Amino acid sequence: MAKNIVRGYYDESYPPLPTKATKYWRHSIVKQVIRFIVLNLRIMRIIVGGHS
């Protein structure tokens, strides 16, 4: 009977780690506020356009 050999995962199996710049932009309050405003403007444009 053949034994099953258990091997560890290869490095390619793991997701890439974010860089310092990526971490900074993910946690940047300024960027989040700007994206929030842009998203709200897009939503308002759709709503206003549908009510005319």
Secondary structure, 3 states (H helix, E strand, C coil): CCCCCCCCCCHHHCCCCCCHHHHHHHHCHHHHHHHHHHHHHHHHHHHHHHCC
